[in-house]
Amino acid sequence: MSILQEALHDLLRVLTFAAWGCAVVILAMAIRLAFLRAGTLPEWRGLLTLRRPLASELSPEFHAANGQLMRLMLAFAAVLGIGALLFWLDTLFLPVSSN
């Protein structure tokens, strides 16, 4: 393997682990937001009640947190996909020799 291929291999590995590290941070942010959002939920009506709260019964803070949580989950999926693509490119084009 030439020096350029080794440098590209190392660069792809660094970018892969950086992407997966970002995914872990985004997941931690989403979990934190989900716990913070739990305080803005309306009270539960009972065990045998199938009625869900109407959109007008939910607070604007809940709607804002819900939108932010959706954006975080989309970013998490995108970053995981980018990390998987980088890992696939690394293993496809620059395989590690067994010797």
TAZI-V798741 format. One line per field, one symbol per residue. ss: DSSP state (~ for helix, > for strand, _ for the rest). psi: psi as a letter, one per 20 degrees, with the letter a starting at -180 (. if undefined). A space follows every 10 residues. Layout:
ss=???
psi=???
This chain:
ss=__~~~~~~~~ ~~~~~~~~~~ ~~~~~~~~~~ ~~~~~~~~~~ __________ ____~~~__~ ~~~~~~~~~~ ~~~~~~~~~~ ~~~~~~~~~~ ~~~______
psi=prhghhghgh ghgghghggh ghhgghhhhh gghhhhhhij qqqphrhjpi pqqrhhiqqh hggghgghhg hhhghghghg gghhgggghg hghmqpqi.
